[in-house]
Amino acid sequence: MARIIGIGHRVQSAGSIRRSLAVAVFVSLVTFSLVPLTFCQSASGAETWPGVDESVVEKFASERGREAHSPLINTDQGDLLLFVFLMAGAVGGFAAGYCWRMLLEGKATGPARGQKKRK
């Protein structure tokens, strides 16, 4: 059992430290043994497979006489798609940070409904 020393501080036993270290080593070994497989060419395949757009949507569109045209906002050029994801992450992070107490602790930042503000 853990001993409590002071307010909010606990001393961990040697067994719990060993277990934590063993779990950390196991997770590290599994992670680093799988990383080389991501760079292996035989695992990823030499040729690329056609996506749904190429194999299904374009086939049905060409059968009905509608050919593909360029998109209104082409995100394949440059870093536009990266910028869009960056901005979405920044807006989401700001919203989560602004509502942090309400999200995690369940506390409202202002007075509850029906209650007057204390002076």
The 8 nearest C-alpha neighbors of each residue, nearest first, counted from 0:
[[1, 2, 12, 11, 10, 15, 3, 9],
 [0, 2, 11, 10, 9, 12, 3, 15],
 [1, 3, 10, 9, 4, 0, 11, 12],
 [4, 2, 9, 8, 5, 10, 1, 7],
 [5, 3, 8, 9, 2, 6, 10, 7],
 [6, 4, 8, 7, 3, 9, 2, 10],
 [5, 7, 8, 4, 3, 9, 2, 10],
 [6, 8, 5, 9, 3, 4, 10, 2],
 [9, 7, 4, 6, 5, 3, 10, 2],
 [10, 8, 3, 2, 4, 1, 11, 7],
 [9, 11, 2, 1, 3, 12, 8, 4],
 [12, 10, 1, 9, 15, 13, 16, 2],
 [11, 13, 14, 15, 1, 16, 10, 0],
 [12, 14, 16, 15, 17, 11, 18, 10],
 [15, 13, 17, 12, 16, 18, 11, 19],
 [14, 16, 18, 17, 12, 13, 19, 11],
 [15, 17, 19, 13, 14, 18, 20, 12],
 [18, 16, 20, 14, 15, 19, 21, 13],
 [19, 17, 21, 15, 20, 16, 22, 14],
 [20, 18, 16, 22, 17, 21, 15, 23],
 [19, 21, 17, 23, 18, 22, 16, 24],
 [22, 20, 18, 24, 23, 19, 17, 25],
 [21, 23, 25, 19, 20, 24, 26, 18],
 [22, 24, 20, 26, 21, 25, 27, 19],
 [23, 25, 27, 21, 22, 26, 28, 20],
 [26, 24, 22, 28, 27, 23, 21, 29],
 [25, 27, 29, 23, 28, 24, 30, 22],
 [28, 26, 24, 30, 25, 29, 31, 23],
 [29, 27, 25, 31, 30, 26, 32, 24],
 [30, 28, 26, 32, 27, 31, 25, 33],
 [31, 29, 27, 33, 28, 32, 26, 34],
 [30, 32, 34, 28, 33, 29, 27, 35],
 [31, 33, 29, 30, 34, 28, 35, 36],
 [34, 32, 30, 31, 36, 35, 29, 37],
 [33, 35, 31, 36, 37, 32, 30, 38],
 [36, 34, 37, 38, 33, 39, 32, 31],
 [37, 35, 39, 38, 34, 33, 42, 32],
 [36, 38, 35, 34, 39, 33, 43, 42],
 [39, 37, 36, 35, 40, 34, 43, 42],
 [38, 40, 36, 42, 41, 37, 35, 43],
 [41, 39, 43, 42, 44, 38, 45, 37],
 [42, 40, 44, 43, 39, 45, 38, 36],
 [41, 43, 40, 39, 44, 36, 37, 38],
 [44, 42, 40, 41, 39, 45, 37, 38],
 [45, 43, 41, 46, 42, 40, 47, 39],
 [44, 46, 40, 47, 43, 41, 42, 48],
 [47, 45, 44, 48, 43, 49, 40, 41],
 [46, 48, 49, 45, 44, 43, 50, 40],
 [47, 49, 50, 46, 44, 54, 45, 51],
 [50, 48, 53, 54, 47, 51, 52, 55],
 [49, 51, 52, 53, 54, 48, 55, 47],
 [50, 52, 54, 55, 53, 56, 49, 57],
 [53, 51, 56, 50, 55, 54, 57, 49],
 [54, 52, 57, 50, 51, 49, 55, 56],
 [53, 55, 51, 52, 49, 50, 58, 56],
 [56, 54, 58, 51, 57, 52, 53, 59],
 [55, 57, 52, 59, 58, 60, 53, 54],
 [58, 56, 60, 53, 59, 55, 52, 61],
 [59, 57, 55, 61, 56, 60, 62, 54],
 [58, 60, 62, 56, 61, 57, 55, 63],
 [59, 61, 57, 65, 63, 62, 58, 56],
 [60, 62, 64, 63, 58, 65, 59, 66],
 [63, 61, 59, 60, 64, 58, 65, 57],
 [62, 64, 60, 61, 65, 59, 66, 58],
 [63, 65, 61, 62, 60, 66, 59, 67],
 [66, 64, 60, 61, 63, 67, 62, 59],
 [65, 67, 61, 64, 60, 68, 57, 63],
 [68, 66, 65, 69, 57, 60, 61, 70],
 [69, 67, 70, 66, 65, 71, 57, 73],
 [68, 70, 71, 67, 73, 72, 66, 74],
 [71, 69, 72, 73, 68, 74, 67, 75],
 [70, 72, 73, 69, 68, 74, 75, 67],
 [73, 71, 70, 74, 69, 75, 79, 76],
 [72, 74, 75, 70, 71, 76, 69, 79],
 [73, 75, 80, 76, 79, 72, 77, 78],
 [76, 74, 73, 77, 80, 79, 78, 72],
 [77, 75, 74, 73, 78, 79, 80, 72],
 [76, 78, 79, 75, 74, 80, 81, 73],
 [77, 79, 81, 80, 82, 76, 74, 75],
 [78, 80, 82, 81, 74, 77, 83, 76],
 [79, 81, 83, 74, 82, 78, 84, 75],
 [82, 80, 78, 84, 79, 83, 85, 77],
 [81, 83, 85, 79, 80, 84, 78, 86],
 [82, 84, 80, 86, 85, 81, 79, 87],
 [85, 83, 87, 81, 86, 82, 88, 80],
 [86, 84, 82, 88, 83, 87, 81, 89],
 [85, 87, 89, 83, 88, 84, 90, 82],
 [86, 88, 84, 90, 89, 85, 91, 83],
 [89, 87, 91, 85, 86, 90, 92, 84],
 [88, 90, 86, 92, 87, 91, 93, 85],
 [89, 91, 93, 87, 92, 88, 86, 94],
 [92, 90, 88, 94, 93, 89, 87, 95],
 [93, 91, 89, 95, 94, 90, 88, 96],
 [92, 94, 96, 90, 91, 95, 97, 89],
 [93, 95, 97, 91, 92, 96, 90, 98],
 [96, 94, 92, 98, 97, 93, 99, 91],
 [97, 95, 99, 93, 94, 98, 92, 91],
 [96, 98, 94, 95, 99, 93, 100, 92],
 [97, 99, 95, 101, 96, 100, 102, 94],
 [100, 98, 96, 102, 101, 95, 97, 103],
 [101, 99, 104, 102, 103, 106, 98, 105],
 [100, 102, 105, 106, 98, 107, 99, 104],
 [103, 101, 99, 100, 105, 98, 104, 95],
 [104, 102, 100, 105, 101, 99, 106, 98],
 [103, 105, 100, 106, 101, 102, 99, 107],
 [106, 104, 101, 103, 102, 100, 107, 99],
 [107, 105, 101, 104, 100, 108, 102, 103],
 [106, 108, 101, 109, 105, 100, 110, 111],
 [107, 109, 106, 110, 101, 100, 98, 111],
 [108, 110, 107, 111, 116, 106, 112, 114],
 [111, 109, 114, 116, 112, 108, 115, 107],
 [110, 112, 114, 113, 109, 107, 115, 108],
 [113, 111, 114, 110, 115, 109, 116, 107],
 [112, 114, 111, 115, 110, 116, 109, 117],
 [115, 113, 112, 111, 110, 116, 117, 109],
 [116, 114, 117, 113, 110, 111, 112, 118],
 [115, 117, 110, 118, 114, 109, 111, 113],
 [118, 116, 115, 114, 110, 109, 111, 113],
 [117, 116, 115, 110, 114, 109, 111, 113]]
